[in-house]
Amino acid sequence: MTTENLSILVTGGTGSFGKKFAEIALKELRPHKLIVFSRDELKQHDMRSEGYDGPAMRYFIGDVRNRDRLKRAMQGVDVVIHAAALKHVPACEYNPIEAIHTNIIGAENIINAAIDSGVKKVIALSTDKAVNPVNLYGATKLCAEKLFVQSNAYSGVGGTLFSCVRYGNVVGSRGSVVPLFRSQKASGTITITDDRMTRFWLTLDHGVHFVLKCLSEMHGGEVFIPKIPSARLTDLADVLAPGCKRVVTGIRPGEKLHECLLSTDEARHAVELDDMFVIEPEAPSWAFTNWKGPRPKAGWQYASDTNTEWLTAQQLATML
């Protein structure tokens, strides 16, 4: 399947990723149709006003909880990028049933609608918080990953292919620490949960291009993980708010000191490539084509605190 002249649907299309995806896809893929699927009419109006318009653009009001609306939106669609989610950890902890309805039942609805509508490929966005989850958000995304991977067994030979992309924190995305530090800077004091904390970081541009690469190369059933750098939260604070007083508030409920993108157990059935890791399905019941490449060493994991690539202050400033 070529990546040009496709009909593409993006759930959560008015979010940070969705907008960047639309920007890049319109320039580089020249899609026949690019459908923004989201539940917020104001954000869709704002997106149009910001120039995300043209003959290829379509805007669908809908919720991933509504399977019938998804099936209507997916008619004639070749590719689905599933970016819709409830992703803020405290909100998911306080509203657990809502998180399950959107992140897990919503994933089921995407899968069934895609198979019923004859969609060729589906890529779902996941998160490092799905690895050994300690909060509900991570747990729902782990469930969603399992659903998308195993749904290749439902689609049959020549049917819809499902894969996932899993990555870390996106610089400047909604709800991230970057806008928080920027807003606190004027007061001269910023809050840090723990000065030992580390995270994986990548830009929206990198995230979108990685998804497009995986879209073109997927066999169906993989979880793709990009090789990305780590940064200490204190280094980020130094770049964004130099000279500000820091108040350590303690790790929030459901938060980790360090994040992991590939666990030791997953590494046993993963392949390492130049720019990414590919987790292959452990026991595929469909015709899965294995990837060629070296396997990580036994007992190894890809974690933000033991990462071999770290962002310097200059690199952080450039990313920001």
C-alpha positions in Angstrom: 0.0 0.0 0.0 1.4 3.4 -1.0 1.3 6.2 1.4 0.0 8.7 -1.1 -3.7 9.4 -2.1 -5.0 7.5 0.9 -8.1 8.2 2.9 -6.9 8.6 6.5 -8.9 9.0 9.7 -7.3 10.4 12.9 -9.2 9.9 16.1 -8.4 12.6 18.7 -7.6 14.7 15.6 -7.8 18.1 17.3 -5.2 17.1 20.0 -1.5 18.0 19.9 -0.6 14.9 17.9 -3.6 15.1 15.6 -2.9 18.7 14.5 0.8 18.0 13.9 -0.2 14.8 12.0 -2.6 16.8 9.8 0.1 19.4 9.1 2.7 16.8 8.0 0.3 14.5 6.2 -1.1 17.2 4.0 2.4 18.3 3.0 4.0 14.9 2.6 1.3 12.3 1.9 -1.1 14.3 -0.3 -4.1 12.2 1.0 -7.3 11.9 -0.9 -9.1 12.5 2.4 -7.9 13.4 5.9 -10.7 13.0 8.4 -10.4 14.6 11.8 -12.6 12.7 14.2 -13.1 14.2 17.6 -15.9 15.2 20.0 -15.1 18.9 20.5 -16.8 21.2 17.9 -15.0 24.3 19.2 -11.5 22.7 18.7 -12.6 21.6 15.2 -13.7 25.2 14.4 -10.4 26.5 15.8 -8.4 24.0 13.7 -10.2 25.2 10.5 -9.5 28.8 11.5 -5.8 28.0 11.9 -5.6 26.9 8.3 -6.2 23.2 8.6 -8.6 23.3 5.6 -8.7 22.4 2.0 -10.3 19.9 -0.4 -8.8 16.9 1.5 -9.9 17.9 4.9 -13.0 16.4 6.6 -14.3 17.1 10.2 -16.4 14.5 11.9 -18.0 15.1 15.3 -17.9 11.9 17.2 -16.8 9.9 20.2 -14.8 6.6 20.1 -17.3 5.3 22.6 -19.9 5.4 19.8 -19.3 2.4 17.5 -22.0 3.3 15.0 -20.5 6.8 14.5 -17.1 5.3 14.0 -18.4 2.9 11.3 -20.0 5.8 9.5 -16.8 7.8 9.6 -14.7 4.9 8.4 -16.6 4.2 5.2 -14.0 4.3 2.4 -11.1 4.8 4.8 -7.8 3.1 4.2 -5.9 4.0 7.3 -6.8 4.8 10.9 -4.5 6.6 13.3 -6.0 6.1 16.8 -4.8 9.0 19.0 -7.9 9.6 21.1 -7.6 8.9 24.8 -8.1 10.2 28.3 -4.5 10.6 29.2 -4.1 12.8 32.2 -3.1 10.6 35.1 -4.9 12.4 37.9 -8.1 12.7 35.9 -8.1 9.0 35.1 -7.5 8.2 38.8 -10.5 10.3 39.8 -12.7 9.1 36.9 -11.7 5.5 36.5 -14.9 4.3 34.7 -14.6 7.1 32.2 -11.0 6.2 31.5 -12.1 2.6 30.9 -14.9 3.6 28.6 -12.7 5.8 26.4 -9.3 4.0 26.4 -10.5 0.3 26.5 -14.0 0.2 25.2 -13.1 2.9 22.7 -10.3 0.7 21.5 -12.7 -2.2 21.0 -15.0 0.0 19.0 -12.1 1.2 16.8 -11.2 -2.5 16.1 -14.7 -3.7 15.3 -15.5 -0.6 13.1 -12.2 -0.9 11.2 -12.7 -4.6 10.5 -16.4 -4.1 9.5 -15.5 -1.2 7.3 -12.6 -2.9 5.5 -9.9 -0.5 6.7 -6.5 -1.7 5.6 -4.3 -0.6 8.5 -4.7 0.8 12.0 -2.0 2.2 14.2 -2.8 3.0 17.8 -0.7 5.4 19.9 0.4 4.1 23.3 2.7 5.3 26.1 5.6 4.3 28.3 3.1 4.3 31.2 1.7 1.1 29.7 4.8 -0.8 30.8 4.5 -2.2 34.3 1.7 0.3 35.0 1.2 1.9 38.4 -1.7 4.1 37.5 -5.1 3.5 35.8 -4.1 5.4 32.6 -1.2 3.1 32.1 -3.3 0.1 32.8 -6.0 1.1 30.3 -3.3 1.7 27.6 -1.8 -1.7 28.3 -5.2 -3.3 27.8 -5.6 -1.3 24.6 -2.2 -2.5 23.3 -3.2 -6.1 24.0 -6.5 -5.6 22.2 -4.9 -4.1 19.1 -2.2 -6.7 18.8 -4.5 -9.7 19.3 -7.2 -8.2 17.0 -5.1 -9.3 14.0 -6.5 -12.8 14.7 -10.0 -11.4 14.2 -9.4 -9.7 10.8 -8.3 -12.8 8.9 -6.1 -13.2 5.9 -6.0 -10.0 3.8 -8.0 -8.2 6.5 -7.3 -5.2 8.6 -3.7 -5.0 10.1 -3.3 -3.6 13.6 -0.2 -2.4 15.3 0.8 0.1 18.1 3.4 2.8 18.6 4.7 3.3 22.1 6.8 6.4 23.1 7.5 8.7 26.0 6.8 12.3 26.8 6.1 14.7 24.0 7.8 18.1 24.4 5.2 20.8 24.8 2.1 18.6 24.4 -1.1 19.6 26.3 -0.8 18.7 30.0 3.0 18.2 30.0 5.4 19.8 32.5 6.8 22.2 29.8 3.8 24.6 29.8 3.6 24.3 33.6 7.2 25.4 34.1 6.7 28.3 31.6 3.6 29.5 33.4 5.3 29.3 36.8 8.5 31.0 35.7 7.0 34.5 36.1 6.5 33.9 39.8 10.1 33.0 40.3 9.2 29.7 41.8 8.6 26.3 40.1 7.3 23.0 41.5 9.2 19.8 40.9 7.8 16.5 42.2 11.2 14.8 42.6 14.7 16.1 41.6 15.8 12.6 40.7 13.1 12.1 38.1 13.9 11.2 34.5 11.8 10.9 31.4 12.0 9.9 27.7 11.5 12.9 25.4 10.7 13.4 21.8 9.1 16.2 19.6 5.7 16.0 18.0 7.4 16.2 14.6 9.5 13.1 15.5 6.4 11.3 16.8 4.4 11.9 13.7 7.2 10.8 11.3 7.8 7.7 13.4 4.1 6.8 13.1 4.3 7.3 9.3 7.4 5.1 9.1 5.7 2.3 11.1 2.6 2.6 9.0 4.5 1.8 5.9 6.6 -1.0 7.4 4.1 -2.8 9.8 3.3 -6.5 9.4 0.4 -6.4 11.9 0.8 -7.2 15.5 3.9 -5.2 16.5 4.5 -2.6 19.2 7.0 -0.1 17.8 9.3 1.8 20.1 11.5 4.6 18.9 15.0 5.1 20.2 14.8 8.5 22.0 16.8 10.4 24.5 16.3 10.9 28.2 16.4 14.0 30.3 16.4 14.8 34.0 13.5 16.9 35.1 16.0 19.3 36.8 17.8 19.8 33.5 14.5 20.7 31.9 13.8 23.2 34.7 17.3 24.8 34.2 16.5 25.4 30.5 12.9 26.6 31.0 13.2 28.5 34.2 16.8 29.4 35.0 17.4 31.0 38.3 14.0 30.1 39.7 13.5 28.7 43.1 12.4 25.1 43.1 9.9 23.6 45.5 9.9 19.8 45.7 6.3 18.6 46.2 6.8 14.8 46.1 5.8 12.2 43.6 2.1 12.3 42.8 -0.1 9.2 43.2 0.3 6.9 40.2 3.6 8.5 39.1 7.0 6.8 38.7 10.5 8.1 39.4 11.7 6.7 36.0 9.8 5.4 33.0 10.4 2.2 31.0 9.6 1.8 27.3 10.6 -1.9 27.0 10.5 -4.3 29.9 12.9 -7.2 30.5 10.0 -9.6 29.7 9.1 -7.9 26.5 12.7 -7.7 25.4 12.7 -11.5 25.1 10.5 -11.2 22.0 11.8 -7.9 20.7 14.1 -7.0 17.8 16.5 -4.1 17.8 16.9 -2.0 14.7 18.9 1.1 14.0 16.3 3.6 15.2 13.7 1.5 17.1 12.8 -1.6 18.9 10.0 -3.9 17.6 8.1 -6.0 20.1 6.8 -9.0 18.2 3.6 -10.8 19.3 4.5 -13.6 21.7 2.1 -16.2 20.3 0.4 -15.0 17.1 -2.5 -17.1 15.9 -2.3 -15.3 12.5 0.3 -15.4 9.8 2.8 -13.0 11.3 6.1 -12.3 9.5 9.0 -12.0 12.0 11.4 -9.1 11.8 15.1 -9.7 11.2 17.5 -8.2 13.7 19.4 -8.8 16.9 17.6 -9.5 20.2 18.3 -7.4 23.3 20.5 -9.1 25.9 18.7 -11.2 28.6 17.6 -9.1 31.6 18.0 -5.8 29.7 15.3 -3.1 29.7 14.9 0.2 28.0 14.5 2.7 30.9 14.8 6.4 31.1 17.4 6.3 33.9 19.7 3.8 32.3 19.3 5.1 28.7 22.6 5.6 26.9 21.4 8.8 25.1 20.9 11.9 27.2 19.8 15.4 26.1 22.2 18.2 26.8 21.0 21.6 27.8 21.6 22.9 24.3 19.6 20.0 22.8 16.8 20.6 25.2 16.7 24.3 24.3 16.6 23.4 20.6 13.7 20.9 21.1 11.8 23.5 23.1 
